[in-house]
Amino acid sequence: MLGLRGFPDVQGGVEKHTEQLCTRLVNLGCQVEVVVRSPSQPVENGRFWRGIRFTRIWAPKSSGLEAVVHTFLGVLYAAVKRPDILHIQAIGPALFAPLARLLGLNVVVTHHGPDYDREKWGRFARSVLQLGEYCGMRFSHRSIAISNVIRELVREKHHVKCDLIHNGVVIPEIPRTARTLAEFGLEPGRYILMVSRLVEEKRHLDLIEAFSRAQLHGWKLAIVGGSDHPDDYEQKVISTAAKVPRVVLTGFQKGQKLQELFAHAGLFVLPSTHEGLPIAMLEALSYGLPVVASNIPANVEVGLDAESYFPVGDVGALAIAIQQHARPIEDVTDRAFVRHWVGEKYDWHRIAEQTIRVYRSIISPQHVVSSLNDVGSPGLSDQAITMQAFSYGFSDGVIAGGYRAEDASSMDVAVRKPSAVAVERVA
């Protein structure tokens, strides 16, 4: 896996996606190695976690260089290790898909969204990201999109087919404890929650202004998350929040603390201008929370009712939506229904099976074609598949020996557990 910073407990949607995917791949019999960025990966995570092997490679502490340098080094590492599959996450790291192909690697790229649309990037950086998208979609053996919006973008811009495999979500146990709320002065069911990195496209300033206008008696706004690299936007959010009563900035939270903040919120809000398929929103729904989100295509694709969306950037409409949805959650049945719905629609186990199907199509395309009509196929139980996992921030693309599935999520996924499917043989 190449293209993420690391995991567990590392901030970022790509990081959360890869953590959940790799865990399920191991459960299905894969040997998984993830190459992580040494400055971002906590030392206490160790070399092995839940059957996943971590390899730390240096990366500079620069938002413009860390992914590029780390990915380049990671591809060279993969060329030495010779995995069966090199899976690259996100379009930035996908810039090196042609190099990986030149070195004889089987490449899969996952497109997590058009990062060049993010407001933080200048003209040069956007051009590099667009080139990365082109390289990832054109030079990978197979490519994966985490939403239909992204898949259609790939079709229209690059005229290639792309597998649709959504993000997923884990349905958690609802914690009964609420110690974290006391730490931040929050009351169960009486605060609005936003969880994201402090980056401009998330539109924290819109939410703070809308919360101020909404004038919700007894409610607070809790913004959870931090900045990967301290910048002017982070300082602007901090200074603006300090001027508005009842706005709480918790910083980056993880584990039990984050679970408690999700579990006891009264409303989750995501006002962003850019998303792939928002994992934070799926997590909020996994706790049964009501959600208000901007009406960008990626958010709409999640499938909430129309009243849950507001025009992106319209602070007045957001304030009204908050007023309409901010109320204590009393109907346990409704909450249970939401949890069941999102768990069925965005199941990580099924997503991992679909991903393995993509891997198999590259290594043994004839088997994949025949197995679509043969549920009893023994799979590749006698053949080891190796895959290399690298932590950067790219997209994952796989070349399937001339075979591309238009939509992996619509396939008959009757995948038998392989005896040795690996993301890098760790002998």
VOGU-3710 file (C-alpha; in Angstrom, 3 decimals, decimal comma):
1> mlglrgfpdv> 0,000/0,000/0,000  1,638/3,174/-1,109  0,356/6,712/-0,693  -0,584/7,224/2,979  1,173/8,561/6,055  0,518/5,593/8,297  -1,946/4,057/10,743  -3,488/3,440/13,216  -4,313/6,755/14,895  -2,948/8,896/12,072
11> qggvekhteq> -5,221/11,705/10,881  -6,637/11,531/7,343  -9,296/9,879/5,196  -6,825/7,921/3,063  -5,175/6,666/6,254  -8,511/5,531/7,721  -9,471/3,869/4,425  -6,214/1,938/4,178  -6,281/0,905/7,845  -9,708/-0,676/7,486
21> lctrlvnlgc> -8,977/-2,237/4,092  -5,656/-3,778/5,104  -7,158/-5,238/8,277  -9,820/-7,035/6,213  -7,314/-8,181/3,604  -5,319/-9,859/6,357  -8,507/-11,493/7,643  -9,095/-12,864/4,133  -5,643/-14,436/4,056  -3,455/-11,710/2,574
31> qvevvvrsps> 0,041/-10,891/3,751  0,124/-7,102/3,853  3,083/-4,760/4,133  2,516/-1,024/4,406  5,382/1,388/3,854  4,724/4,396/6,077  6,234/7,849/6,382  8,543/7,745/9,372  7,817/11,335/10,559  4,050/10,629/10,636
41> qpvengrfwr> 3,881/7,042/11,913  3,860/6,869/15,744  6,821/4,840/16,970  4,578/3,038/19,460  2,692/1,439/16,545  5,673/-0,877/16,155  6,574/-3,016/13,133  3,513/-5,267/13,225  -0,125/-4,482/13,953  -3,043/-6,889/13,549
51> girftriwap> -1,069/-9,011/11,119  0,087/-6,029/9,014  3,791/-5,328/8,625  4,974/-1,701/8,675  8,130/-0,549/6,927  9,186/2,991/7,805  10,759/5,131/5,081  11,886/8,698/5,569  9,913/11,615/4,115  10,579/15,363/4,417
61> kssgleavvh> 8,286/17,387/6,683  6,910/19,490/3,848  3,334/19,451/2,550  4,582/19,863/-1,015  7,355/17,276/-0,944  6,559/14,523/1,565  4,265/12,486/-0,690  6,449/12,860/-3,788  9,740/11,929/-2,117  8,261/9,116/-0,041
71> tflgvlyaav> 6,443/7,579/-2,982  9,538/7,637/-5,165  11,521/5,854/-2,457  8,641/3,464/-1,865  8,457/2,434/-5,511  12,189/1,705/-5,492  11,707/-0,378/-2,352  8,900/-2,312/-4,042  11,113/-2,919/-7,074  13,580/-4,679/-4,768
81> krpdilhiqa> 10,956/-6,619/-2,782  8,973/-7,683/-5,904  5,419/-7,887/-4,505  2,674/-9,418/-6,631  0,687/-6,181/-6,313  1,743/-2,603/-5,615  -1,366/-0,714/-4,489  -1,000/3,078/-4,614  -3,429/5,288/-2,706  -4,462/8,714/-4,113
91> igpalfapla> -3,542/10,630/-7,234  -0,505/12,467/-5,843  1,526/9,290/-5,301  0,098/7,871/-8,552  2,545/10,171/-10,318  5,002/7,272/-10,040  2,749/4,627/-11,568  4,709/4,751/-14,878  7,983/4,195/-12,985  6,451/1,240/-11,146
101> rllglnvvvt> 5,317/-0,246/-14,471  8,752/0,331/-15,977  10,232/-1,594/-13,051  7,946/-4,532/-13,822  5,444/-4,154/-10,965  1,721/-4,903/-11,080  0,091/-1,609/-10,158  -3,321/-0,759/-8,738  -4,276/2,855/-8,058  -7,166/4,050/-5,901
111> hhgpdydrek> -8,562/7,463/-6,782  -9,775/9,142/-3,587  -10,814/12,397/-5,244  -9,518/15,239/-7,443  -7,067/16,702/-4,936  -6,140/19,443/-7,400  -9,497/21,076/-6,612  -8,451/21,683/-3,008  -8,148/25,349/-2,180  -4,747/25,051/-0,479
121> wgrfarsvlq> -2,833/24,186/-3,646  -1,208/26,699/-5,980  -1,027/26,442/-9,759  2,131/24,311/-9,899  0,943/21,845/-7,255  -2,403/21,480/-9,020  -0,632/20,735/-12,280  1,449/18,030/-10,599  -1,678/16,467/-9,072  -3,443/16,498/-12,440
131> lgeycgmrfs> -0,414/14,788/-13,951  -0,536/12,257/-11,121  -4,171/11,541/-11,926  -3,307/11,032/-15,606  -0,400/8,713/-14,776  -2,412/6,723/-12,262  -5,421/6,207/-14,480  -3,489/5,617/-17,704  -0,521/3,544/-16,518  -1,991/1,375/-13,776
141> hrsiaisnvi> -3,123/-2,136/-14,606  -6,384/-1,400/-12,795  -7,822/1,664/-11,125  -10,401/1,979/-8,352  -12,710/4,906/-7,569  -14,240/5,261/-4,107  -17,377/6,975/-5,460  -19,410/7,017/-8,638  -18,649/10,748/-8,992  -14,939/9,941/-9,244
151> relvrekhhv> -15,532/7,017/-11,598  -17,464/9,246/-14,007  -14,731/11,881/-13,814  -12,154/9,255/-14,797  -14,311/8,089/-17,706  -14,851/11,596/-19,055  -11,295/12,905/-18,605  -9,178/9,847/-19,308  -11,507/7,613/-21,338  -10,694/4,511/-19,304
161> kcdlihngvv> -12,878/2,248/-17,216  -12,488/2,317/-13,458  -13,735/-0,085/-10,768  -16,203/1,390/-8,284  -15,387/0,218/-4,749  -16,761/2,529/-2,075  -15,294/3,595/1,229  -16,670/1,608/4,134  -17,604/2,019/7,761  -17,401/-0,032/10,945
171> ipeiprtart> -20,551/-0,133/13,083  -19,223/0,593/16,587  -20,432/-0,271/20,021  -21,990/2,869/21,513  -19,854/3,798/24,546  -21,757/4,508/27,734  -18,945/6,573/29,181  -18,728/10,327/28,579  -15,551/11,418/30,352  -14,270/13,231/27,253
181> laefglepgr> -17,337/15,475/27,219  -16,582/16,703/30,718  -13,017/17,456/29,638  -14,282/19,862/26,969  -17,345/21,161/28,778  -19,858/19,413/26,510  -23,291/18,072/27,406  -24,607/14,830/25,843  -26,978/15,498/22,955  -26,412/19,249/23,143
191> yilmvsrlve> -23,497/19,892/20,812  -22,839/19,966/17,071  -19,862/17,914/15,935  -17,465/18,322/13,027  -14,515/15,950/12,577  -11,884/16,776/9,960  -8,406/18,067/9,365  -8,055/21,845/9,595  -7,789/22,504/5,871  -9,555/25,201/3,891
201> ekrhldliea> -11,833/22,998/1,781  -13,546/21,692/4,940  -15,042/25,199/5,495  -14,780/25,391/9,278  -15,223/29,168/9,104  -18,589/28,724/7,382  -19,719/26,414/10,166  -18,563/28,726/12,949  -20,406/31,651/11,332  -23,558/29,564/10,762
211> fsraqlhgwk> -23,473/28,340/14,370  -23,225/31,934/15,562  -26,242/32,919/13,457  -28,313/29,898/14,499  -28,428/31,052/18,142  -29,061/27,599/19,606  -29,755/27,970/23,310  -27,681/25,577/25,397  -25,823/24,056/22,434  -22,104/24,118/21,689
221> laivggsdhp> -20,046/23,486/18,565  -17,193/20,976/18,867  -14,604/20,943/16,072  -12,376/17,881/16,247  -9,159/17,716/14,239  -5,857/19,425/13,643  -3,573/20,530/10,846  -0,920/18,304/9,289  1,289/21,348/8,776  0,595/24,529/10,821
231> ddyeqkvist> -0,459/27,332/8,486  -2,428/30,583/8,230  -5,754/28,794/7,844  -5,309/26,920/11,111  -4,550/30,176/12,894  -7,606/31,792/11,326  -9,855/28,976/12,583  -8,379/29,252/16,083  -8,755/33,033/16,239  -12,302/32,978/14,799
241> aakvprvvlt> -13,417/30,264/17,219  -12,076/32,284/20,153  -14,413/35,160/19,235  -17,601/33,066/19,076  -19,082/31,848/22,382  -19,587/28,106/22,894  -17,198/26,968/20,141  -14,788/24,270/21,333  -11,649/23,176/19,465  -10,566/19,774/20,761
251> gfqkgqklqe> -7,598/19,163/18,463  -6,948/15,725/16,959  -8,677/12,954/18,924  -8,562/9,185/18,575  -9,689/5,958/20,207  -12,123/6,095/23,115  -12,163/9,899/23,223  -13,236/10,202/19,601  -15,825/7,462/20,057  -17,376/9,327/22,989
261> lfahaglfvl> -17,480/12,579/21,026  -19,305/10,854/18,155  -21,632/8,830/20,370  -23,028/11,718/22,417  -23,308/14,437/19,753  -26,699/15,854/18,821  -25,824/16,643/15,188  -22,934/16,119/12,763  -22,147/18,774/10,145  -19,861/18,575/7,088
271> pstheglpia> -19,835/21,856/5,093  -16,877/20,981/2,831  -16,321/21,950/-0,792  -14,244/18,864/-1,638  -14,664/15,183/-0,724  -14,055/11,776/-2,290  -16,599/9,791/-0,312  -16,581/11,278/3,209  -15,492/8,717/5,800  -16,213/11,147/8,653
281> mlealsyglp> -19,844/11,372/7,530  -20,100/7,584/7,307  -18,673/7,341/10,817  -21,268/9,817/12,109  -24,026/7,740/10,507  -22,549/4,587/12,065  -23,398/6,148/15,436  -26,911/6,939/14,225  -26,387/10,710/14,232  -28,469/13,133/12,172
291> vvasnipanv> -26,265/14,768/9,534  -26,230/18,102/7,713  -23,851/18,326/4,745  -23,052/20,520/1,768  -24,641/19,454/-1,503  -21,436/18,618/-3,352  -21,785/15,437/-5,475  -19,665/13,226/-3,200  -21,793/14,076/-0,156  -25,059/13,646/-2,056
301> evgldaesyf> -23,926/10,207/-3,234  -24,039/8,968/0,369  -27,827/9,006/-0,012  -29,299/11,147/2,786  -32,722/12,745/2,447  -32,860/16,066/0,588  -33,447/18,092/3,773  -30,043/17,037/5,071  -28,202/18,972/2,357  -27,619/22,715/1,935
311> pvgdvgalai> -26,050/24,711/-0,943  -22,291/24,616/-0,500  -20,903/27,940/0,712  -24,335/29,345/1,689  -23,819/30,213/5,358  -27,416/31,412/5,787  -28,816/28,122/4,489  -26,435/26,207/6,749  -27,633/28,192/9,782  -31,254/27,333/8,956
321> aiqqharpie> -30,406/23,656/8,451  -28,662/23,577/11,825  -31,712/25,113/13,503  -33,974/22,507/11,912  -31,823/19,474/12,776  -30,306/20,396/16,147  -32,493/18,566/18,605  -31,802/15,841/21,161  -31,927/12,328/19,689  -34,835/10,624/21,426
331> dvtdrafvrh> -36,026/7,951/18,988  -33,749/4,946/19,538  -35,472/3,099/16,677  -34,515/5,787/14,150  -30,933/5,711/15,358  -30,786/1,916/15,032  -32,239/2,098/11,519  -29,557/4,564/10,391  -26,815/2,373/11,828  -28,164/-0,716/10,074
341> wvgekydwhr> -28,613/1,124/6,768  -25,093/2,544/6,590  -23,554/-0,732/7,792  -25,257/-2,707/5,035  -24,440/-0,194/2,309  -20,792/0,437/3,215  -19,515/-2,898/4,521  -15,709/-3,191/4,742  -15,673/-6,983/4,429  -17,447/-6,819/1,076
351> iaeqtirvyr> -15,139/-3,986/-0,001  -12,086/-6,126/0,793  -13,513/-9,034/-1,223  -14,053/-6,722/-4,198  -10,485/-5,449/-3,881  -9,077/-8,980/-3,859  -11,071/-9,655/-7,028  -9,240/-6,739/-8,650  -5,871/-8,127/-7,528  -6,695/-11,575/-8,892
361> siispqhvvs> -7,698/-10,147/-12,255  -4,157/-8,858/-12,708  -2,320/-11,948/-11,571  -4,682/-14,475/-13,161  -7,202/-12,706/-15,426  -8,472/-15,972/-16,946  -9,475/-17,210/-13,483  -11,414/-14,016/-12,752  -13,363/-14,125/-15,992  -14,351/-17,768/-15,502
371> slndvgspgl> -15,134/-17,360/-11,810  -17,812/-14,778/-12,574  -19,934/-17,697/-13,728  -18,506/-20,282/-11,327  -19,342/-19,568/-7,712  -17,652/-22,776/-6,663  -14,291/-21,823/-8,104  -11,475/-22,684/-5,690  -9,856/-19,298/-6,265  -6,098/-18,969/-6,012
381> sdqaitmqaf> -5,668/-21,169/-2,989  -2,541/-22,724/-4,502  -1,050/-19,454/-5,650  0,349/-16,748/-3,415  -0,519/-13,187/-4,225  1,849/-10,606/-2,816  1,099/-6,945/-2,459  3,153/-4,052/-1,198  1,499/-1,330/0,875  2,990/2,113/1,013
391> sygfsdgvia> 1,864/5,122/3,060  1,845/8,245/0,921  -1,398/9,742/-0,313  -1,723/8,500/-3,877  -4,383/6,546/-5,662  -4,274/2,809/-6,255  -4,172/1,449/-9,793  -3,898/-2,097/-11,081  -3,217/-3,362/-14,589  -5,203/-6,454/-15,325
401> ggyraedass> -3,451/-7,943/-18,308  -5,888/-6,311/-20,712  -8,975/-7,003/-18,575  -10,740/-4,150/-16,789  -13,935/-4,590/-14,810  -16,227/-1,605/-15,178  -17,673/-1,912/-11,707  -16,181/-4,296/-9,170  -18,988/-3,529/-6,743  -21,555/-4,996/-9,146
411> mdvavrkpsa> -19,644/-8,242/-9,695  -20,694/-11,544/-8,220  -18,220/-11,432/-5,356  -18,074/-15,075/-4,323  -14,482/-14,970/-3,118  -13,128/-18,001/-1,331  -10,513/-17,328/1,308  -7,122/-17,759/-0,375  -4,444/-19,639/1,474  -1,733/-17,077/0,791
421> vaverva> -2,848/-13,785/-0,635  -0,254/-11,216/0,272  0,584/-7,603/-0,052  4,252/-8,478/-0,005  5,728/-11,770/0,935  7,398/-11,389/4,320  9,716/-14,343/4,385
//
